[in-house]
Every structure is written in structure tokens, then in C-alpha cells.
Amino acid sequence: MSAKISVGTSAFAMGSYASNPVPFQKVVTRLGELGYDGLELAAIPGYGALETWPDSASRRKLMGMLKSANLEISSYGADLSPSSFFSDDSEARAGARRLFHKSIELCLDCGIPVIRVDTLAEPPAPPGVTSEDAWKRAVEAFRDHAEYAQSRGIVVAWEFEPGFMFNKPSEILRMMEEVGHRNFTVMFDFCHAHMVAANGARQAPPRETLPGGAVELLSKLSGRIGFVHLIDSDNTLHDNLTSTHAPFGTGVLDMDELMMAVRKAGYRGPWWAIDLCFWPRAWEELERSLSFVRGLLLRHNA
């Protein structure tokens, strides 16, 4: 099997783990023991924050730690929130650009192929900024991100979800069209896509869904999938904010149908990431999740 399996490390430092995160070294050791191929590095203090690994020397230590566990980094979940690209303040927007560039430097030092971005604000739009301005600035920022990252050989993947603005199917498709850059792709999370396309979760009125749900959204995004998150959905939101990432087999998703659809949409990997973020017993799900995804990928010749 040529596919590689990773897991998002945010699962062990957010939600019920926020007050007592699993130490990063312990996460690395456990993933290596279980046979994972890699991890998604979250920009969380103690994990993948720029302050935790501030320079090339410290990042060599990070890569040494991972190499000892036979792990790679599948993607980087950058934290771009301190300076918002949608701000009315031009200096704040310039700061957001600088922060993205610093995040790309970390990706280069650590051999990370994909950087995750989002729209930073809850729907429908951030306080004090019109939806029109927020949209325009998101398009401009994402296009700039895509161009800069492409010049460094790194793919930009936008993770849309109920908890962030511009979460309607038509908005997702419009964003891809208006950014219009081949290096701007989507990070297709099975759970988020279901909640957005089938349930219209946290959308500003009027609510918008697709008859074919996540599978139909996948077909409309054919050729634009840059990264995939594998996880189930139980049709609920976590703390009324974003999708509940339910462990495999505990939700409503037909994983084989979605795998066929994502393959038909042109995604060939190599990375397939498990996302257990906010699940209260994510640590206990690691082994079972890996076994499930291995079987899923084998069935679909990934």
C-alpha cells in the first residue's frame, strides 16, 4: 500500500485535553509504536507553534525526534489568527501575511508538503467587518497564500467547516473559483463536508444543502482536493461550534461511498489523515482508527 496514514495532533491538546495536553513527545512515541506513518502538526504551544520551534536549529531537533519514531509530518495546521487578513486595519493584514510567510519557513525546514488555512472567524462574518469586505479580503489573502506557497513548493489547503465563515456549498465553490489559483485547494474533511452539505450547520439564513450531501460536494470539487481528513459524523456539533468528529463506525457516514467519491474527484494522496479533534477519548481511539483506515485504503487500492 503506497498510501500514508497520519493523525491530527490537535486532538490531544484541544477540547477535553486543553487543560492537560498529552505531552508532544508522548504523542510522537505512541504514534511510532502503533505504526502510523506521520502526524499533522498543529500550531499549538508545545506542539507545532512557531514559538515552540522558532528557528532552523530547533526544527532539526523536532525532525530528529520524529525520525526516531519513523514519522513524517503530513501537513501543518498554521495558526494565523493573531493578525487577521479580514481586518479593516491594513497593518493587521500585513501582519497576517508575515505570519503566513513564517509558517511556510517552518514547513520548508521540516519538509511539510501541505499547509492548512481557514477563514478565521465564526459565521456569518467577524464583528465590525462587512461580509462583503471579509469575502474580498479572504479571496485576496488566499490567492496571495497560494502564490507564495507555490513558489516554495508547498500546497495550500483550505479547511472549510461549520465553525468558520463562508461555509455554504455555493460559497465554497465560489471561493475556489474567485481565488482561481491552482495551488489553492481544499482540505476535505468527511465530517465537516457532511455537516455543511447535508445539514447546513451554522449557516446564515437561508440554509443551503445539497441533495447528495458530501458526495455531491466532492463531485463539484473534482480536481481541487489537496488533502483529506477521514472521520465519521453523528450529525451533531461540538459545543455548538463545529462538527463533532465521531470515531469510525459511531456515526452515519458511508465511508466506502465517500472514499469512492474522493478517488473519483481525483485525490491520490499520498497522505490520508485521521481527525479526532475534540473527541474526548481521542487517545483511546488511536489504535482502532489506524486499523480501520488501513482496511479502508486497502479496499480502495489507495
Secondary structure, 3 states (H helix, E strand, C coil): CCCEEEEEHHHHCCHHHCCCCCCHHHHHHHHHHHCCCEEEEECCCCCCCCCCCCCHHHHHHHHHHHHHCCCEEEEEECCCCCCCCCCCCHHHHHHHHHHHHHHHHHHHHHCCCEEEECCCCCCCCCCCCCHHHHHHHHHHHHHHHHHHHHHCCCEEEECCCCCCCCCCHHHHHHHHHHHCCCCEEEEEEHHHHHHHHCCCCCCCCCCCCCCCHHHHHHHHCCCCEEEEEECECCCCEECCCEECCECCCCCCCCHHHHHHHHHHCCCCCCEEEECCCCCCCHHHHHHHHHHHHHHHHHHCCC
